[in-house]
Amino acid sequence: MPDQRLAAGSPAFRHVNLAMFFGGFASFAMLYGTQPLLPLLSREFALDPAAASLAVSAGTAGLALTLIPASVLSDRFGRERLMKLSLVASALVCTVSAFVADFPQLLVLRALLGVAIAGLPAAAIAYLAEEIAPAAQGRAMGLYIGGNALGGMSGRFLAAVVTDWGSWRLALGLLGALGVISAVLFWRRLPASRHFRARDAALGRILHDARTMLADPGLPWLFLIGFLLMGTFVALYNYLAYRLIAVPYMLGQSAIGAIFLLYLLGSAASALAGRLADRHGRRNVLWIMLGLMATGLVVTLAAPLATIVAGVALSTFGFFAAHALASGWVSRRAPERPALAAALYLFGYYLGASVIGTAAGKAWSAGGWPGLVAMLASCTLLMIGAALRARRAAILHPAPAD
């Protein structure tokens, strides 16, 4: 019987890509809109860099802690429904956060925003694995990750520019409005699931499946990569603003926001990584992209602003390519429970953003930019080692590992 899943080029395939692109776009615009504002929040609320970074880390922590429960709901009640509700709830929470009275209130709402957003990434990878033909999954995954990248970039850039002529409260309100618009588009365009089958949500079954995944020779290394990957990347951008707002650069909010336009490279990298994975296999490409990310970090040690930007660009390209490859590889190694596997990967991914993203503030305060780069470069070396171990596991089990 021929595969009935959506093939590249079909109208339904285009509708899926459009909906998933804008769903990821809005979610990550709202989640990361506070990142370029960290120095401003430090001044307004008298916070050190590590404390101010909680305006980002609270959201990623809420997202990380909710991903596995959300994946269970996804398995039980369906991908499509959960993703739609997630977008609506996150748009409302983001809008309300513009009216907080103090920093603790902002942190509570940022954490709730992460909880609300969790439904989309918890179900998205499984939805694509179930509804898209295998030959087109790399492309669809790359476009979805590209939407995440472009949304993260746009949210950061919009928040920085609006803050320059208005306020950070207005910026968060506009991001909430963007979320509402994207939620409407998502509801109208996403095709209904045709291959979803409800799965048992019993705790014992979930724990059994999780133990099975952790016993896999490749998956734990991919989960570790996710933790280190996102933590390194978020920390790079968290403290880049502190470096560039100080002497000798003295950049304003809009100029710092413009640095996030480098995320356009991330969108291109994700799409390219998907095509390379379909052609050459993830195990042959992932460690190379992590090497590019490490090289970019070292380049940022130079003093000229143009060289710093070039290093950040190289790291950004490597990061998004590596994330597209690693996340797609996870779903291929766990075809029976793709939502749970994706949730375990993303749990580590966003937990890394919270843990490393905040801990790196201590490295920045103690050693400046060289101290920060030393910490993050160590993380990238660990990732490269994990990728090579995962590559060996793929050779032992070529069919599921791609």
N, C-alpha and C positions, 0 to 999 in steps of 0.2 A: 504493500500500500504506500503510495507516494506521501512524502512529508507535507502536511497541510499548513505548516507554519508560514508566516509571512516572508516572502522573498523580496530581496532588494529590487527597488524600482516599482513595486506595486503601489497603488494609491493608499492602501491601509498601512503599508510600511512607512510611507511619507508622513501619514497622520501620527503614527506612533513616534517617529523621530521629532516631529514638531512639538507634540505635547510633552514628551520627556525632556526635550531641550529647554522649553520654557518653564517646566516644573522645576528642573534643577537650577535654572537661571534665577528664578525668584527666591527659591529656598536659600541658596548660598549668598545671594545679594543681601538678604535680611540677616543671615547668620554672621557674616563677616563685615557688615557695614561699620562696626565700631572700631575695626583694627587701625585705620589711619588716624583715629581720634585719640589714641592712647596718650600722647603727650599733652593734649588739651585736657583730657580727663584728669591726668596727673596734677595739672595746675589748678583746675576748678575744684577738685575734691581733696587736694593736698595728699597725693598718693605717690609712693615710689613706683618705678616701672613694673616690678613684679606684681604689686597689688593692682595697678591699673590694668594689667594684662588680663585680669579676671573678667573684664568686660567682654573679652573674647572667650576665655577659657570656661566661663560659666555656661555659655551656650553649647560649646563643644562637649562639655561634661554631661549636660542634660541630654544631649543627643546620644552620646556613647552609652549612657546607662539605660536609655529607653530602647535602643536598637533591638536587643534580643527579645524583650516582651513584644515589641512591634512586629518582629518577624514571626512570632508565634501567632499573633492576631492575623498576620498576612496569610499564614498557612491555613488558618482556621476559617477566616471570613472572606478572604480574597484580596488580591493585590490592588485591583482597580479602586475599590471602595476606600481602602485605607489611604491610598495616595491622594485621593480627592479630598477626604476629610482633613488630612495632614496639611494640605496647602491652605485651606480655608482657615483653620485654627491658627496657623503660624502667621498669616497675614493680620489677623485680629490682634494677636499678642504683640507683634511688632509695632502696630499702630498705637496701642495703649502705652508702650514703653516710652513714647515721646513725652508723656505727661508725668513722669516720676518726680518725686520731691527730693530724693537724695540718692547716693551711690548704692547703698544696700537694696533699695527698691529696684534700681536698675539691674542689679545682679540677679534678683529673684526673677524678674521678667525675662532677662536673657536666658536664665536656666529653663524657664517655662517655654521659651521660644525653641530651644534645642529639643525639648520633649515633644513639642508639636511638630517640628520638622521631621523627626525621626521616622515617621511612617513612610515618607517618600523613599529615602535611600534603603530602608529595610525591605521594601517590596520591589524597587525598581529593577535591580539586577535579576531577581527571580522572574519578574514579568517579562523582561527581554529574553531570558533563557527559555521561557516557556512559549512565547508567542512568535519569536523571530527564527527563521531558518538558520541552521548552524553555520552555513557559508556566509551569512550576513551578520552574524552576532558580533564579530569584532568591529564592524563598521558602526552598528547601532550603539554598542557600548562606547566606542570612541566619541560619537556625537553626544551621547548623554553626559559623559565626563566633560566634553567640551562645553556643554551648556552650563555645567557646574562651574567650570573655570571662568567662562565669560560672565556669569552671574556674580561670582565672587569678585571679579575685577570691577564690574560696573557698580556693585554696591559700595565698594571701597572708594572708587573714584567719585561717584555721586555724593557720598557722604562728605568727602573732603571738600569738594567744590561748594556744595550747599552751605557747609559750615563756614566757609570763608566769607560769604555774603549774607548769611542768615544765622543759623545756630545748629548745634548737633541735634536738638529736639526736632527742628524742622526736617533735618535729614532723615531721622528715624521715621517720622510721619510719612515722608515721601516714599521711603522703602516699603512701608506697610501698604501704601496705595498701589505700588508696583506689584506687591504680592496679591492683592485683590484682583487686579487685571489678569495676572498670569493664572490665577485659580480659575477664573471664568473660561479662559482659553483652554486650559487643561481639561475641564469638565466637558467642553464642547467637542474636543478633538480626539481624546484618547479612545481608541477602539475597545470594546468590551473584551474581557478575557474569554478565549475560546478553548484554552488547553489547561486551565487551572482545575485542579482536583483538591478538594478540601482534605487536609491531613489531620491526624490525631494530635490534639494539643495537650495530651496528658504529660505531666511533669516528668514522669519516669521515662517516657519515650524521648522527650527532648534531651534529658540528661544522657541517655544512652547514645543518641545521635551525636551529641556534643563530644562525648568521650571517644566515639568512633572517629570523629574528625580530628581530634587531638592526637590520636594514635596513627593517623595517616603520616607517611614519611615526608610529605611535602607541605601539607596545609599549615602546621605550626610555624614553619619558616616564613610562609606568606603572611600569617597573622603578625609575626614579629616585624616583618618589613612594613606592614601597614602602620603599626605603632610608631616605629622610628621615622617613617617617611613623612607622615603628617606633622609629627612633633617638630622635626627639623625644619620643615617648610614654614609652618606657622611662626616658629621662633625667629626665623630669618626676617620675615616681614614685620613681626611685632616690634623688633628693636631697630630695624632699619630706619624707621621714622625718628627715633631718638637720636640716631647718629646724624641724620641729614638735617634735622632742625637746629642742630648745634653748630658752633664754629668748626671749620671754616666755611661750611656749606650754607647754613642759615636759610634753608628752604621754607616756604610757606605751606599752608595746608593744601592748596591746589597743586603746587608743584610736587609735594609728596604723594598726593592722590594720583598724579600723572604717572608715577613709578608703577602703579598697579596696572597700567595699560600693558605692561609686559605679560599680563595674563592672556593677551591675544596669542602669544606664542604657545601658551598652555593649551588653548583650544586646538591650534594646528598640531601640536605634539600628540594630543590624545587621538585625533583622527588618524595621524600618520602611524602611531603605535598600533591602532586597531588593524590597519592594512598590513603592517609588517607582521603582526601576530598571525593573521589569516594566511600569510604567505610563508613565513619562516618558523613560526612557533614561538610562544612566549619565552620558553626557556633559553632561546638563543638571542633574545633581544633585551630582556629585563635588566641583566647585570650591566650591560653597556650603558643603558639610560641612567642607571644609578651612578656609574662612573662619571657621566656628564654632569650630574648634579653635584658630585663631590668636587669636580674641577672648578665649577662655577663658584663654589664657596671659597675656595682658595684665591681665586681671582679678585674677590671683593676685598681682600686685604690691602690692595693697592690704594693709594690716596686719591688719584684723579677721579672726579665724579663720573666721567664717561666710562672709565674702567670698572668702577663699582657697578654701574648700571649693566654693563656687559656681563659681569659675573652673575648678577642677580638674574639676568635674562637666561643665561645658560642653565642655572639651577632650576629656574621655573620650567624651562623646556623639559629637562630631565625628570623633574618631579611629576608633571602631568602625564608624560609618556609612561613612567614607571607605575603610576597609580592605575592607569587604564589597563596595563598589562597584568599587574598583580591581581586586581579585582576580577578581571575576566578569567584569569587562571583559577581563582578560587571556585567560581561557579562551575568550571569544567571538571574540577576534581571531585565535586560533591553534587552530582546530578540528581540524587534522590531527595536531598533537602537543600536546594539552592538558596532559599531565603535564610535558613539558619546559618549556613556557611557564610553567606554575604554579611549577615549580622555579626558573626564572630569576627570577621575581618574588619568590618567598619567599627565595631566596638573598640578594637585595638587602635584603629586609625584615629578616631576622634578622642579616645582617651589619651593617646600620644599628644594630640594637639593641646589638651588641657595640662597634662603633667609636664611634658618637655617645654611647651610654650610658656608656662609660668616659671619652671625651674631655671630656664635659660636666662631669665631676668637676673638671677643671682650671678650667673657667669658674666653677664653684661656689666653689672654693678661692680664686680670684683676685678675684672680684667679688660673691660672695654670691648671694642670690636674684636681684637685678637683672641681674647678669652672666649667670646661667644663663638667665633669660628672654630676654635680648637674643640669646643664641646660638640658643635654640630658636625664637624668633619669626622669626629670619632663615631658619631651615629651613622654617618654614611658608609664608613668602612665596615661597621657591623652589618649594615644592610647588604652590601656587596657580598660579604661572606655568607649571609643567609640566602641570598639569591643563588649563589653557586651551590649551596647545599640543596636547595629546592630543585635546581637543574639536575643534580645527580638523582634525586627522587623521580624526576620526570623520565629520565632514561630507564630507570627500573620499571616504571609503569607508564609507558608511552601513550596508551590509548586515552585514559582519563585526563592526563596532564597536558595534553596538546604538545 
